[in-house]
Amino acid sequence: MRILAIGAHPDDIEFGCGGTLIKYARQGHEVFLLVMTDGSGGGDGAMRRQEQAESTRILKTAKLFWGEYPDTAIPLDRPIIQRVERVIQEVQPEFIFVHYHDDTHQDHRHLATSTITATRYTRNVLFYEGPTTQNFSPSVFVDVNSVLEDKVACLRAHSSQVSKTNIEGLTIVDIARSSAHFRGIQGRVRNAEGFVPLRLFINISP
């Protein structure tokens, strides 16, 4: 299969669905990333691009696309919908992962809402969570216990951001581990990633 994960900033995708993407890649599926900004609002843009490239190598991503939007200024308009549509047309993904639309960060909200329109003909679309997501109640879970340390390695690749959580004494790795434990308990496994489906087809072979 071909899998497309969409995020507003470098490291958003890794936090939300990095473990799931690693499992897909290890099973021989093609994983593609679309990152809409270089995250320059939270650090040096060139450095954050390099960090994303390093994480992409750990994820064994087939291709990394950049949206070239300014950080904190992702709009909610026709051109961004068309930008996402162009990548979808090129990749032809069977699954798409993107931010959940209830989020305190405007970039995440706008990208999620735009992607709902851009993916109107895509069968499987799942929303992932991030540290600023609100009211997230997943009903789909992926067991990521076997790849949790690889997910952590992806997050650590974004070294300029690891400690930028605005929570004293907690790194993004700490938060990711806590989230994995919590979603794992909900999904009845040790560590999991949780998703809210926009659409999810369960294909049963004849």
PECOR-V328552 format. One line per field, one symbol per residue. psi: psi as a letter, one per 30 degrees, with the letter a starting at -180 (. if undefined). Layout:
psi=???
This chain:
psi=lkkkkklelkfeeeeegeeeeeeeefgglkkkkjkflggffgakeeeeeeeeeeeeeefhkekkkkfglkkggklileeeeeeeeeeeeeehkfkkkllkfjkfkeeeeeeeeeeeefgfgkejkkklllfgklhjikfkkkjgefgeeeeeeeeffifffefifgjkgklfeeeeeeeeeeeeeeghleklkkkkkekjkjkkk.
